[in-house]
Amino acid sequence: MRILIVEDEAPLREQLASYLKGDGFAVDCAADGEEGLYYGREYEYDVAVVDLGLPKIDGIEVISRLRAEEITFPVLVLTARGHWQDKVQGLEAGADDYLAKPFQMEELKARLNALIRRAAGYASPVLSQGELQLDTSKKEVRVDGRAVELTAYEYKVLEYLMLNPDRVVSKSELTDHLYEQDFDRDSNVIEVFVGRLRKKITPVNFIRTVRGQGYRFVTENG
């Protein structure tokens, strides 16, 4: 999953980035509202964390402009402002959730994962399809009750495909959501990950290759 962090307080921004990278996110950071707006317009994200008190362009305006341009990835607002009116203003601007400073990193992670799941139409942290289950909170995968050991990137590929069911996901899209901006990317590596995934989650076969286009996670209804 790829996340955008828009936070002007450098120590907190670095702490957030380090924590979320450790949890498997690909992280892009912006230090002010202008930079955050640029990133939000130019790249696709699974979720964003936006501070309200930003220099150049404040967080409310950043969110309002993104929503006006029909950019719909979920947004979690961070605020040091204690007034309920500020929280309401953030939600009315188009944010999906808010968290007041100071906060616990575990709560932040739980809220972000919930936003990503809801955006994909899942209420539970466990994504299920037939005999295949992926627990987004525990980062565990099971096939017919049997635990499957995946590498971090194999897990990321499967999670992204399951969160985007019944649509074609290109190799370049997968690459964008797995790696950070400055990572030396090779989309051919995706083929390796998918090939290993198919072997590990056998006998289920929900990942289909769409020739010349990418991959599709096929559900029973798809």
C-alpha positions in Angstrom: 0.0 0.0 0.0 1.2 3.5 -0.9 0.7 6.4 1.5 1.2 10.1 1.4 2.2 12.0 4.6 1.7 15.7 4.6 3.2 17.0 7.8 5.3 20.1 8.4 6.8 19.0 11.7 9.9 17.2 10.6 10.4 14.9 13.7 6.8 13.7 13.5 7.0 13.3 9.7 10.1 11.2 10.0 8.7 9.2 12.8 5.5 8.5 10.9 7.4 7.6 7.7 9.7 5.2 9.6 6.9 3.5 11.5 4.7 3.0 8.4 7.6 1.8 6.3 8.3 -0.8 9.0 4.7 -1.9 8.6 5.1 -2.4 4.9 3.8 0.9 3.4 5.5 2.6 0.6 5.7 6.2 1.9 6.0 9.6 0.2 6.3 12.7 2.4 5.5 16.4 1.9 6.5 19.2 4.2 3.9 21.7 3.3 0.4 22.0 1.7 1.7 23.1 -1.7 4.0 20.0 -2.0 1.3 17.8 -0.6 -1.2 19.0 -3.2 1.3 18.4 -5.9 1.9 14.8 -4.8 -1.8 14.1 -4.4 -2.5 15.3 -7.9 0.4 13.6 -9.6 0.4 10.1 -8.0 -2.1 7.5 -7.0 -2.3 6.7 -3.2 -4.2 4.1 -1.2 -4.5 6.6 1.7 -3.1 9.9 2.9 -2.3 11.5 6.3 -2.8 15.3 6.2 -2.0 17.7 9.0 -4.4 20.7 9.3 -1.9 23.3 10.3 0.3 23.3 7.2 2.4 26.2 5.8 1.7 27.7 2.3 -1.7 25.9 1.9 -3.5 24.6 5.0 -4.7 21.0 5.3 -8.4 21.9 4.8 -7.6 23.6 1.5 -5.4 20.7 0.3 -8.3 18.3 0.9 -10.9 20.6 -0.6 -8.9 21.0 -3.8 -8.2 17.3 -4.2 -11.8 16.5 -3.7 -12.9 19.2 -6.2 -10.7 17.5 -8.7 -12.4 14.1 -8.0 -9.3 12.6 -6.3 -10.9 10.1 -4.0 -8.2 8.3 -2.0 -9.1 8.2 1.7 -7.7 11.0 3.9 -6.9 10.9 7.6 -6.6 14.3 9.2 -4.1 15.0 12.0 -4.9 17.9 14.1 -3.5 19.6 17.2 -6.7 21.7 17.4 -9.0 20.6 20.2 -12.2 22.3 19.0 -14.8 20.0 17.5 -15.5 22.6 14.9 -12.1 22.0 13.4 -12.7 18.3 13.1 -16.1 18.9 11.5 -14.5 21.3 9.1 -11.9 18.7 8.1 -14.6 16.0 7.5 -16.8 18.4 5.5 -13.8 19.3 3.3 -13.7 15.7 2.3 -11.5 13.9 4.9 -12.6 10.4 5.9 -11.4 10.3 9.5 -9.4 12.4 12.0 -6.9 11.8 14.8 -6.0 14.4 17.4 -2.4 14.9 18.5 -0.8 13.4 20.5 -1.7 9.9 19.4 -0.5 6.3 19.5 1.0 4.9 16.4 -1.0 1.7 16.7 -4.2 3.6 16.6 -3.0 5.5 13.5 -2.1 2.3 11.8 -5.5 0.7 12.7 -7.4 3.7 11.4 -5.4 3.8 8.1 -6.0 0.1 7.5 -9.7 0.5 8.2 -9.9 3.4 5.7 -8.1 1.3 3.0 -10.5 -1.7 3.6 -13.6 0.5 3.6 -12.5 2.1 0.3 -12.3 -1.4 -1.2 -15.7 -2.4 0.2 -14.5 -4.5 3.1 -15.8 -4.1 6.7 -13.7 -6.9 8.3 -9.9 -6.9 8.6 -10.0 -10.4 7.1 -10.3 -10.5 3.3 -11.9 -13.8 2.3 -12.4 -15.4 -1.1 -13.3 -19.1 -1.1 -10.6 -21.0 0.8 -8.2 -18.0 0.7 -8.1 -15.6 3.7 -5.8 -12.6 4.2 -5.8 -11.0 7.6 -4.7 -7.3 7.1 -4.2 -6.7 10.8 -2.0 -9.7 11.5 -0.4 -9.8 8.0 -1.3 -13.5 7.7 -2.5 -15.6 4.8 -4.3 -18.9 5.0 -5.5 -21.4 2.5 -8.2 -23.8 3.7 -7.0 -23.0 7.3 -3.3 -23.7 6.4 -0.9 -20.8 7.2 1.0 -19.7 4.1 4.5 -18.1 4.5 4.9 -15.2 2.1 7.7 -12.7 1.7 6.9 -9.0 2.4 6.5 -8.2 -1.3 4.5 -11.3 -2.1 2.1 -10.3 0.7 1.9 -6.8 -0.7 1.0 -8.0 -4.2 -1.7 -10.3 -2.9 -3.2 -7.7 -0.6 -3.4 -5.1 -3.3 -5.0 -7.5 -5.8 -7.5 -8.6 -3.2 -8.3 -5.0 -2.3 -9.0 -4.3 -6.0 -11.0 -7.4 -7.1 -12.4 -8.1 -10.5 -10.5 -5.4 -12.3 -7.3 -5.5 -14.3 -4.3 -4.2 -12.4 -1.3 -3.4 -14.6 2.3 -4.3 -13.6 3.1 -0.6 -13.5 0.2 0.1 -11.1 1.4 -2.7 -8.8 4.9 -1.3 -8.9 3.7 2.2 -8.0 1.9 0.9 -5.0 4.7 -1.4 -3.8 7.7 0.8 -4.1 8.6 4.3 -3.1 9.5 7.1 -5.5 13.3 6.7 -5.3 13.3 2.9 -5.5 15.0 1.3 -8.5 11.9 -0.3 -10.0 11.7 -3.3 -12.3 8.2 -4.3 -13.3 9.5 -7.7 -14.4 10.0 -8.5 -10.8 6.2 -8.4 -10.4 5.9 -11.5 -12.6 8.3 -13.3 -10.3 6.2 -12.3 -7.2 2.9 -13.4 -8.9 4.5 -16.7 -10.1 5.6 -17.5 -6.5 2.3 -16.5 -5.1 0.4 -18.8 -7.4 2.5 -21.7 -6.2 2.2 -20.9 -2.5 -1.6 -20.4 -2.5 -2.4 -23.5 -4.6 -4.8 -25.1 -5.1 -6.8 -21.9 -5.2 -6.3 -19.9 -8.4 -7.9 -16.4 -8.2 -5.0 -14.5 -9.9 -5.5 -14.4 -13.6 -3.1 -13.0 -16.2 -4.7 -10.6 -18.7 -2.4 -10.7 -21.6 -0.7 -7.4 -22.4 -2.6 -5.7 -19.5 -1.7 -7.1 -16.1 -3.5 -9.2 -13.5 -7.0 -9.6 -12.2 -8.1 -11.1 -8.9 -11.2 -13.0 -9.9 -13.9 -13.4 -7.2 -16.8 -15.8 -7.3 -19.0 -13.0 -8.5 -16.6 -11.6 -11.0 
